[in-house]
Amino acid sequence: MKQFLLYNPTSLEEAVELLGTDPARAELLAGGMDLLGRLKKRIDTPDRVVNLQSVPGLASLRQTAEGLSLGPLVTLSELGENPIVQAKYRAVAEAAKSVGSVQIRNTGTVGGNLCQRPRCWYFRHRDYVCLQKHGTTCYGEAGESRYHAILGGGPCYFAHPSDLAPALIAFDATVRLVGPQGQRTAPLESLYCLPAEKLAYGLTLAPGEILAEVRLPAPRPGTRSTYVKFKEKPSFDFSLAGVAAMVTFENGKVAHARIALSGVAPVPWHPAEAEKALLGAKLDEPLARKVAEWVVRNNMPLADNSYKIPLTRTLVRRALLSLA
């Protein structure tokens, strides 16, 4: 690990100032589940590490008039066990509880999970200067690709690792961002961009910008949701494919629906066109199968990961039918 200076700001404004405008020279520390591993492997070698744990108020989880407010330092354990989240945002609670092990969830944070870097083994290996590290090659495209993207890939094919992001996107979450130019609010989904749009990092955060809050609107009456994932190890692992589904029923038919996927694309994948097939219909087996086929219709598998196509179809169908 390269030597660095550790700063403990007492406000977001101070944290923004310490972060500066050169992301290569500074990093944010929340729970450290992602950052510490990258520092040890020298994937990142910052001069400054800015510790958000010293900023008061960032670990707040509270109900508001509009819905729910999550601070970026809320732990995944707290999120998954919160009775309000379990009752009203079941998919979010299930996604949080699916992450890693108990020890990881006790330390890992909402902000860290949403902003983590790719888990591609070529990116995480210091000897591979891949596209994400300003190289000229995506080694996953022609190399070992069984954990890589089947949707939205190119020229880089890593699969987005966050379980929490799809569940929050299914509930139309927004984020409050604080940076050198002040603060702004944006849909959480807009925080992510495909490699074809922005190659390195994959986040639309401006230099020096910090995720300060996640906001969830109150769900409509008749809303049900779930998050299901398939992982290689039964104990704890990243998802090979995961599905967040949220459906609102009125008079026995679907009035509103959201689907978002993890583990199958370089961003939390939101198949908006597939959702439209659910609207105004009764959710049954034939409709769930139709939607599941639609979700993966533009698949682009690599040499080793075509198994993710039927796997994703099955998970989408099961998630939807569990809400019927």
Buried (B, 14 or more C-beta within 10 A) or exposed (E): EEEBEEBBBEEBBBBBBBBBEEBEEBBBBBBBBBBEBBBEEEBBBBBBBBBBBBBEEBBEBEBEEEBBBBBBBBBBBBBBBBEEBBEBBBBBBBBBBBBBEEEBBEBBBBBBBBBBBBBBBBBBEEEBBBBBEEEEBBBBBEBBBBBBBBBBBEEBBBBBBBBBBBBBBBBBBBBBBBBBEEBEEEEBBEBBBBBEEEBEBBBBBEEBBBBBBBBBEBBEEBBBBBBBBBBEEEEBBBBBBBBBBBBBBEEEEBBBBBBBBBBBBBBBBBBEEBBEBBEEBEBEEEBBBBBBBBBBEEBEBBEBBBEBBEBBBBBBBBBBBEBB
